[in-house]
Amino acid sequence: MANTYTQLMFHVVFSTKNRERTLTDGHRDELYKYIWGIHNNLNCHLYRIGGVEDHIHVLTGLPTTLALAKYVQEIKAGSSHWLKSQVEFPRFESWQDGYGAFTVSYRDKDSLIEYIKGQVEHHPQESFLDEYRRLLAENGIVFDERYLT
């Protein structure tokens, strides 16, 4: 076969250190734009980004030449450095170690985009930790509760 065709789509979720509520409302769009720039530099496709004060969700498409772990490292390191330089995020220390990453079928893309768009409305009903447990369980991931707190 002369060409390679892939659709490598991931739903990536990560939180602030100790899930501190440091991503202030009204300024998160600037963070999302910065992360979009990192995506462009990595030749990734950003379908949607969103979140609340203590975590973000990213729906992204990765090229075959970029490992998921390297992608997350670049996103977290680059945005952490930027956040620390911004007066709008004075309490941000860092992202928490680790992340959740889930493969996404192309046919589920639109519903996941809507889910990410609705994060602000969603989180008064479900905490990040409960959401994270649910996402892990829905994706068949066995986890140790000790590492979630």
Accessible surface in RSA format (square Angstrom, percent):
REM  Atomic radii and reference values for relative SASA: ProtOr
REM  Chains: A
REM  Algorithm: Lee & Richards
REM  Probe-radius: 1.40
REM  Slices: 20
REM RES _ NUM      All-atoms   Total-Side   Main-Chain    Non-polar    All polar
REM                ABS   REL    ABS   REL    ABS   REL    ABS   REL    ABS   REL
RES MET A   1   214.52 111.1 124.36  82.3  90.16 214.7 120.25 102.2  94.28 124.9
RES ALA A   2   106.33  97.8  59.36  91.6  46.97 106.8  70.81  99.7  35.52  94.1
RES ASN A   3    84.43  58.2  77.41  74.8   7.02  16.9  11.09  26.7  73.34  70.9
RES THR A   4   113.72  80.9  83.10  84.2  30.62  73.0  50.55  67.9  63.17  95.5
RES TYR A   5   172.46  80.5 142.94  81.3  29.51  76.8 119.22  89.6  53.23  65.6
RES THR A   6    75.16  53.5  34.31  34.8  40.85  97.4  30.39  40.8  44.77  67.7
RES GLN A   7    91.79  51.3  65.94  48.2  25.85  61.5  32.98  70.2  58.81  44.6
RES LEU A   8    71.60  39.9  65.68  47.0   5.92  14.9  68.33  48.0   3.27   8.8
RES MET A   9     3.62   1.9   0.00   0.0   3.62   8.6   0.00   0.0   3.62   4.8
RES PHE A  10    32.14  16.1  32.14  19.9   0.00   0.0  32.14  19.5   0.00   0.0
RES HIS A  11     6.17   3.4   6.17   4.3   0.00   0.0   0.58   0.6   5.59   6.5
RES VAL A  12     0.31   0.2   0.31   0.3   0.00   0.0   0.31   0.3   0.00   0.0
RES VAL A  13     0.05   0.0   0.01   0.0   0.04   0.1   0.01   0.0   0.04   0.1
RES PHE A  14     4.38   2.2   1.12   0.7   3.26   8.5   4.38   2.7   0.00   0.0
RES SER A  15     7.67   6.5   5.14   6.9   2.54   5.8   0.15   0.3   7.52  10.5
RES THR A  16     1.52   1.1   1.52   1.5   0.00   0.0   1.52   2.0   0.00   0.0
RES LYS A  17    87.66  42.8  86.88  53.3   0.78   1.8  40.43  36.4  47.23  50.3
RES ASN A  18   101.53  70.0  80.26  77.6  21.28  51.2  19.89  47.9  81.64  78.9
RES ARG A  19    54.53  22.9  44.64  22.8   9.89  23.5  11.66  15.9  42.87  26.0
RES GLU A  20    83.40  47.9  80.16  60.6   3.24   7.7  22.69  43.9  60.71  49.6
RES ARG A  21   140.50  59.0 132.74  67.7   7.76  18.5  52.99  72.4  87.51  53.0
RES THR A  22     5.23   3.7   3.76   3.8   1.47   3.5   3.91   5.2   1.32   2.0
RES LEU A  23     0.00   0.0   0.00   0.0   0.00   0.0   0.00   0.0   0.00   0.0
RES THR A  24    44.49  31.6  42.40  43.0   2.09   5.0  44.49  59.8   0.00   0.0
RES ASP A  25   102.16  71.6  82.86  82.5  19.30  45.6  21.01  49.4  81.15  80.9
RES GLY A  26    64.86  80.0   0.00   N/A  64.86  80.0  41.89 115.0  22.97  51.4
RES HIS A  27    61.32  33.5  61.17  42.5   0.14   0.4  34.42  35.5  26.90  31.3
RES ARG A  28    13.60   5.7  13.12   6.7   0.49   1.2   4.85   6.6   8.76   5.3
RES ASP A  29    95.15  66.6  93.09  92.7   2.06   4.9  22.39  52.7  72.76  72.6
RES GLU A  30    71.03  40.8  67.32  50.9   3.71   8.8  35.11  67.9  35.92  29.3
RES LEU A  31     0.00   0.0   0.00   0.0   0.00   0.0   0.00   0.0   0.00   0.0
RES TYR A  32    26.58  12.4  25.75  14.6   0.83   2.2  25.37  19.1   1.20   1.5
RES LYS A  33   141.70  69.1 134.60  82.6   7.10  16.9  84.85  76.4  56.85  60.6
RES TYR A  34    79.93  37.3  71.18  40.5   8.74  22.8  46.06  34.6  33.87  41.7
RES ILE A  35     0.00   0.0   0.00   0.0   0.00   0.0   0.00   0.0   0.00   0.0
RES TRP A  36   135.04  54.2 135.04  65.4   0.00   0.0 113.64  60.6  21.41  34.7
RES GLY A  37    25.90  31.9   0.00   N/A  25.90  31.9  25.13  69.0   0.77   1.7
RES ILE A  38    21.24  12.1  20.14  15.0   1.09   2.6  20.42  14.7   0.82   2.2
RES HIS A  39     0.50   0.3   0.50   0.3   0.00   0.0   0.50   0.5   0.00   0.0
RES ASN A  40    70.68  48.7  55.74  53.9  14.94  36.0  22.29  53.6  48.39  46.8
RES ASN A  41   129.26  89.1  98.22  94.9  31.03  74.7  28.28  68.1 100.98  97.6
RES LEU A  42    35.96  20.0  26.73  19.1   9.22  23.2  30.16  21.2   5.80  15.6
RES ASN A  43   120.60  83.2  98.67  95.4  21.93  52.8  26.10  62.8  94.51  91.3
RES CYS A  44    12.58   9.5   0.00   0.0  12.58  29.6   0.79   2.0  11.78  12.7
RES HIS A  45   103.20  56.4  98.64  68.6   4.56  11.7  67.18  69.2  36.02  41.9
RES LEU A  46    30.59  17.0   9.78   7.0  20.81  52.3   9.78   6.9  20.81  56.0
RES TYR A  47    53.07  24.8  30.53  17.4  22.54  58.7  18.78  14.1  34.29  42.3
RES ARG A  48    87.16  36.6  83.82  42.7   3.35   8.0   9.98  13.6  77.19  46.8
RES ILE A  49    18.06  10.3  12.04   9.0   6.02  14.5  12.04   8.7   6.02  16.3
RES GLY A  50     6.72   8.3   0.00   N/A   6.72   8.3   6.72  18.4   0.00   0.0
RES GLY A  51     4.41   5.4   0.00   N/A   4.41   5.4   0.00   0.0   4.41   9.9
RES VAL A  52     9.97   6.6   9.97   9.0   0.00   0.0   9.97   8.7   0.00   0.0
RES GLU A  53    43.74  25.1  43.74  33.1   0.00   0.0  11.46  22.2  32.28  26.4
RES ASP A  54    14.39  10.1  14.39  14.3   0.00   0.0   0.00   0.0  14.39  14.3
RES HIS A  55     0.04   0.0   0.04   0.0   0.00   0.0   0.04   0.0   0.00   0.0
RES ILE A  56     0.00   0.0   0.00   0.0   0.00   0.0   0.00   0.0   0.00   0.0
RES HIS A  57     0.00   0.0   0.00   0.0   0.00   0.0   0.00   0.0   0.00   0.0
RES VAL A  58     0.29   0.2   0.29   0.3   0.00   0.0   0.29   0.3   0.00   0.0
RES LEU A  59     0.00   0.0   0.00   0.0   0.00   0.0   0.00   0.0   0.00   0.0
RES THR A  60     0.00   0.0   0.00   0.0   0.00   0.0   0.00   0.0   0.00   0.0
RES GLY A  61     8.41  10.4   0.00   N/A   8.41  10.4   6.99  19.2   1.42   3.2
RES LEU A  62    11.23   6.3   2.81   2.0   8.43  21.2   4.23   3.0   7.00  18.8
RES PRO A  63    36.09  26.3  24.11  22.0  11.98  43.6  34.81  28.7   1.28   7.9
RES THR A  64    85.97  61.1  52.90  53.6  33.06  78.8  32.01  43.0  53.96  81.6
RES THR A  65   129.23  91.9  90.43  91.7  38.80  92.5  81.94 110.1  47.29  71.5
RES LEU A  66    26.80  14.9  18.03  12.9   8.77  22.0  18.76  13.2   8.03  21.6
RES ALA A  67    66.35  61.0  50.26  77.6  16.09  36.6  60.93  85.8   5.42  14.4
RES LEU A  68    44.28  24.7  37.70  27.0   6.58  16.5  37.70  26.5   6.58  17.7
RES ALA A  69    64.45  59.3  56.91  87.8   7.54  17.2  57.64  81.2   6.81  18.0
RES LYS A  70    94.56  46.1  91.23  56.0   3.34   7.9  60.11  54.1  34.45  36.7
RES TYR A  71     1.15   0.5   1.15   0.7   0.00   0.0   1.15   0.9   0.00   0.0
RES VAL A  72     3.46   2.3   3.30   3.0   0.16   0.4   3.46   3.0   0.00   0.0
RES GLN A  73   105.54  59.0  97.50  71.3   8.04  19.2  35.41  75.4  70.13  53.2
RES GLU A  74    58.66  33.7  55.40  41.9   3.26   7.8   4.67   9.0  53.99  44.1
RES ILE A  75     0.47   0.3   0.47   0.4   0.00   0.0   0.47   0.3   0.00   0.0
RES LYS A  76    27.43  13.4  27.00  16.6   0.44   1.0  20.53  18.5   6.90   7.4
RES ALA A  77    62.39  57.4  47.67  73.6  14.72  33.5  57.12  80.4   5.27  14.0
RES GLY A  78    22.65  27.9   0.00   N/A  22.65  27.9  21.74  59.7   0.91   2.0
RES SER A  79     0.00   0.0   0.00   0.0   0.00   0.0   0.00   0.0   0.00   0.0
RES SER A  80    14.75  12.5  14.75  19.7   0.00   0.0   9.74  20.7   5.01   7.0
RES HIS A  81   138.86  75.9 133.19  92.6   5.67  14.5  85.21  87.8  53.65  62.4
RES TRP A  82    40.24  16.1  38.27  18.5   1.97   4.6  25.11  13.4  15.13  24.5
RES LEU A  83     0.07   0.0   0.00   0.0   0.07   0.2   0.00   0.0   0.07   0.2
RES LYS A  84   124.43  60.7  90.80  55.7  33.63  80.1  50.87  45.8  73.56  78.4
RES SER A  85    75.86  64.1  40.38  53.9  35.48  81.7  45.68  97.3  30.18  42.3
RES GLN A  86    48.15  26.9  41.85  30.6   6.30  15.0   2.47   5.3  45.69  34.7
RES VAL A  87   129.89  85.5 110.60 100.1  19.30  46.5 116.94 101.6  12.96  35.1
RES GLU A  88    54.86  31.5  44.35  33.6  10.51  25.0  14.34  27.7  40.52  33.1
RES PHE A  89     3.06   1.5   0.19   0.1   2.87   7.5   0.19   0.1   2.87   8.2
RES PRO A  90   105.77  77.1  67.74  61.7  38.04 138.3  76.86  63.5  28.91 179.7
RES ARG A  91   136.37  57.3 123.76  63.1  12.61  30.0  68.37  93.4  68.00  41.2
RES PHE A  92    11.79   5.9   0.16   0.1  11.62  30.2   0.16   0.1  11.62  33.3
RES GLU A  93   108.29  62.2  97.97  74.1  10.32  24.6  39.90  77.2  68.38  55.8
RES SER A  94    31.94  27.0  31.17  41.6   0.77   1.8  23.77  50.6   8.18  11.5
RES TRP A  95    15.43   6.2   3.76   1.8  11.66  27.4   3.76   2.0  11.66  18.9
RES GLN A  96    40.91  22.9  39.21  28.7   1.70   4.1  16.00  34.1  24.90  18.9
RES ASP A  97   140.78  98.6 119.21 118.6  21.57  51.0  41.25  97.1  99.53  99.3
RES GLY A  98    44.94  55.4   0.00   N/A  44.94  55.4  33.72  92.5  11.22  25.1
RES TYR A  99    80.89  37.8  52.76  30.0  28.12  73.2  39.90  30.0  40.99  50.5
RES GLY A 100     3.55   4.4   0.00   N/A   3.55   4.4   3.55   9.7   0.00   0.0
RES ALA A 101    26.19  24.1   3.72   5.7  22.48  51.1   3.78   5.3  22.42  59.4
RES PHE A 102     8.60   4.3   3.97   2.5   4.63  12.0   8.60   5.2   0.00   0.0
RES THR A 103   110.77  78.8  92.54  93.8  18.24  43.5  59.32  79.7  51.45  77.8
RES VAL A 104    21.64  14.2   7.64   6.9  14.00  33.7  12.61  11.0   9.03  24.5
RES SER A 105    41.14  34.8  24.23  32.3  16.91  38.9  30.49  64.9  10.65  14.9
RES TYR A 106   127.64  59.6 119.31  67.9   8.33  21.7  80.24  60.3  47.40  58.4
RES ARG A 107   206.81  86.8 170.91  87.1  35.90  85.5  70.53  96.4 136.29  82.6
RES ASP A 108    70.98  49.7  70.27  69.9   0.71   1.7  15.38  36.2  55.61  55.5
RES LYS A 109    31.36  15.3  31.36  19.2   0.00   0.0   3.39   3.0  27.98  29.8
RES ASP A 110    93.49  65.5  91.25  90.8   2.24   5.3  35.23  82.9  58.26  58.1
RES SER A 111    77.51  65.5  63.75  85.1  13.76  31.7  53.82 114.6  23.69  33.2
RES LEU A 112    25.53  14.2  23.00  16.5   2.53   6.4  25.53  17.9   0.00   0.0
RES ILE A 113    29.18  16.6  29.18  21.7   0.00   0.0  29.18  21.0   0.00   0.0
RES GLU A 114   100.61  57.8  93.04  70.4   7.57  18.0  46.49  89.9  54.12  44.2
RES TYR A 115    55.74  26.0  45.93  26.1   9.81  25.5  54.40  40.9   1.34   1.7
RES ILE A 116     1.52   0.9   0.00   0.0   1.52   3.7   0.00   0.0   1.52   4.1
RES LYS A 117   101.20  49.4  75.45  46.3  25.75  61.3  36.93  33.2  64.27  68.5
RES GLY A 118    22.26  27.5   0.00   N/A  22.26  27.5  20.81  57.1   1.45   3.2
RES GLN A 119     1.65   0.9   1.64   1.2   0.01   0.0   1.64   3.5   0.01   0.0
RES VAL A 120    80.00  52.6  74.34  67.3   5.67  13.7  74.78  65.0   5.22  14.2
RES GLU A 121   120.61  69.2 107.73  81.5  12.88  30.7  72.05 139.4  48.56  39.6
RES HIS A 122    44.97  24.6  38.38  26.7   6.59  16.9  28.36  29.2  16.60  19.3
RES HIS A 123    27.61  15.1  14.77  10.3  12.84  32.9  13.90  14.3  13.71  16.0
RES PRO A 124   106.38  77.5  61.74  56.3  44.65 162.3  73.87  61.0  32.51 202.1
RES GLN A 125   145.64  81.4 107.48  78.5  38.16  90.9  65.29 139.0  80.35  60.9
RES GLU A 126    33.01  18.9  28.39  21.5   4.62  11.0  18.27  35.3  14.74  12.0
RES SER A 127    59.41  50.2  45.21  60.3  14.21  32.7  49.69 105.8   9.72  13.6
RES PHE A 128    14.69   7.4   9.26   5.7   5.43  14.1   9.26   5.6   5.43  15.5
RES LEU A 129    32.45  18.1  31.27  22.4   1.18   3.0  31.27  22.0   1.18   3.2
RES ASP A 130    69.88  49.0  65.83  65.5   4.06   9.6  14.37  33.8  55.51  55.4
RES GLU A 131     0.06   0.0   0.06   0.0   0.00   0.0   0.05   0.1   0.01   0.0
RES TYR A 132    29.16  13.6  29.16  16.6   0.00   0.0  16.95  12.7  12.21  15.0
RES ARG A 133    69.17  29.0  68.11  34.7   1.06   2.5  34.01  46.5  35.16  21.3
RES ARG A 134    74.36  31.2  67.86  34.6   6.50  15.5  54.73  74.8  19.64  11.9
RES LEU A 135    12.10   6.7  12.10   8.7   0.00   0.0  12.10   8.5   0.00   0.0
RES LEU A 136    10.62   5.9  10.62   7.6   0.00   0.0  10.62   7.5   0.00   0.0
RES ALA A 137    68.02  62.5  46.22  71.3  21.80  49.6  51.79  72.9  16.24  43.0
RES GLU A 138   115.28  66.2  74.89  56.7  40.39  96.2  45.22  87.5  70.06  57.2
RES ASN A 139    67.37  46.5  38.29  37.0  29.08  70.0  12.39  29.8  54.97  53.1
RES GLY A 140    66.05  81.5   0.00   N/A  66.05  81.5  38.40 105.4  27.65  61.9
RES ILE A 141    67.25  38.3  58.50  43.6   8.75  21.1  62.17  44.8   5.08  13.8
RES VAL A 142   149.01  98.1 120.79 109.4  28.22  68.0 125.61 109.1  23.40  63.5
RES PHE A 143    72.44  36.2  43.17  26.7  29.27  76.2  51.01  30.9  21.43  61.3
RES ASP A 144    53.01  37.1  40.15  40.0  12.86  30.4  25.23  59.4  27.79  27.7
RES GLU A 145    77.11  44.3  73.41  55.5   3.70   8.8  59.08 114.3  18.03  14.7
RES ARG A 146   174.37  73.2 152.71  77.8  21.66  51.6  77.36 105.7  97.01  58.8
RES TYR A 147   166.70  77.8 141.83  80.7  24.87  64.7 108.97  81.9  57.74  71.2
RES LEU A 148    14.87   8.3  11.02   7.9   3.85   9.7  13.22   9.3   1.65   4.4
RES THR A 149   107.10  76.2  67.97  68.9  39.13  93.2  65.38  87.8  41.72  63.1
END  Absolute sums over single chains surface
CHAIN  1 A     8565.4       6753.2       1812.3       4609.5       3955.9
END  Absolute sums over all chains
TOTAL          8565.4       6753.2       1812.3       4609.5       3955.9
